[in-house]
Amino acid sequence: MLTVPATHVADLRSGLFGEWGFAAESLSNLALTFSGHGPERVYEVPLRAFDAVRALLNTIGWRVQPVEADVEIDLSLHPSVVLRALRSEQEALVDRLQEVAGTPIPEDAHQAMQAHVKELREFIANVAVLAGSL
């Protein structure tokens, strides 16, 4: 089991929604391409990803909570999906940091954002080690 700290539950959720969208887009593209004429197995990979994200969202909750709590997930079920979601959210946060770099935001807010990205990066490294040991 992986305990996702409350401070990163919203990050995971956001990343999962992105992954869910990618899976849905793949399914849509395949449906338009094959229109029911392709082999059934062509849908297997995006369907697995779509279902995995849905299951993870069911576990961690679909909506951002005013106060998040630690959440436990079975990392052995979908380790690659969890890692992709966390990494994509980290990239999005880094992009946001770069966007606000030249804007007049309070220094403490900027430092808090940087600290959050650093903590998320460390959490992702720990998750990658755990996923690699499965």
N, C-alpha and C positions, 0 to 999 in steps of 0.2 A: 504494500500500500504506500502511496505517496501522500504526504500531507502538504497541501497547498496552503501556505500562510495567508491569512486574511488580506495582507497587503498586496498579494499577487492574484487573488481570485478574480478580481475585475480584469486584470491583464490577461489571464487565461481565457476568461469569457469573451473578451473582445477579440482575441486571436482566434478563438474557436468560431466565432461568427464569421470572420474572414475566411477561414478554412471551409466552413459550411457553404459560403457563397461560391468559392472556387469549385467545390464538388458539384454544386447545383449548376454552375455554368458549364462544367464538363458534361454533365448529364443532358443539359439543354442542347449543347452543340452536337452531341452524339445523336440525340433524338431528331434534330433537324437534318443531320447528315444521312442517317440511315432510314428514318421514317418507318421503322418497323421491319425493314428488309435486312438488317445486319444480324450477325450472330448474337445470341443472348449474352455470351461471355464478354462482349465489347463493353457492356455496362457494369461489369463486376467491380472493377477498381473504384470508379467514382461512387458507385452505390455503397461500397464498403466504407469509403471515407465519409459519405453523407450520413450513413447510419452511425458510424463511430462518433462523429461530432454530436449528433442528436443525443446519443446515449450519454456522452460527457456533459452536455448542457443539462440533461435531466438530472445528473448527479450534482453539479455545482450550482444549478439554478439558472433560469433564463434571464432574470432581470437583476440589474445592479441594485444592491441593497444599501440603505442608508448607513448601516454598519455591517460590514462583511465579517464572516466568521471563517476560521480555518475549515478546509474541506478535504476529505480523504477520497482519493480515487485509486482505482486499481490500475496502476501504470502498466501492468503486464498485458492488459487488454488492447491498448491503443498507444504504445509509446511514441511511435513516429508522429501521430496526429498531435499529441500533447506537445512534443518538441517543436514541431512546425508552427503550431499556434503561438507558443511562447516566443519563439524566435521572430516571427513576423510582428508580434506586438512590440518586442524590443526594438526592431527596426523602425517601426512607426513612432515610437517614443524618441528615438535618436533623431529622426527626421524633424519631429516637433521641436526638440531642443535646438536644432540648427536653425529652424525658422524663427524662433524667438531670440536667438543670440543677438541680433541687432536691434531688438525692440526694447523700449524702456519698461522692463518688468522689474519688480523688486528683487534685489540680489538674493534674499532669503528664499523666494519662490524659485528662482533659477537653481540655487543650490539644492533645494528639495527635489526638483526634477532630476538633477544630476545624480543625487543620492539614490533615488528610486530606480533609475536606469542601472546604476551600479549593482544594487541589491538584486534586481531582476536578472542581470547577467550572471551573478553568482548563483542564484537559484537555478537558472537554466543549466549551468555547468554541473550542478549537483544532480539535476534530473537526468542529464545526459549520461553521467556515470551510473546512476541507478538503472537507466534504460539499457545501457550496455551490459549490465550484469544479468539481465533477464534471459 
